[in-house]
Amino acid sequence: MAISSVNYPNPVYVNGFSCKNCTEVDEAKKHIDPAHPQDGPYGIDAKTAPKTPLQQVAAANAPSAAGGAVSATGAGAAVNLLV
């Protein structure tokens, strides 16, 4: 008897990851992206740019090595608190 993976009729979301079967649900419960399981939990072993929205926000807000400060541009980027 062969063991087969049965896909769900509609994807389910676990910890923000879209899952198609119970194997992917188990990975997502451990914070492993089912689309990129080789990246490990929270994407710590990723060799490319961050993939999850949380990692993208964290990378965008991280202080740069050169300036040491977070810079932002555009409307609402700077707030004058001395008014």
C-alpha positions, 0 to 999 in steps of 0.5 A: 500500500502506497502512502500518498499525500492528499491535498486539501480542496482549499489551502489553509493558513497556519502561522501565516503560511499557506498549506495544501496538506497535513505535511505542510501544516506540520512544517508551518506549526514549527515556523518552517515555510512549506514553500521553502523548507530548506530555509529552516525555522523562521528562515534562518538558513535562507541564502537569499533575501527574506521571504516572509513579510515579517522578515522583510519588515525586519530587514527594512528596519534594521540599522545599516552598518554604514550609517547605524541609523534607520532612514526613511523617505516619503510622506510621513517619514519624518515627524517634527515633535517640536511643534 
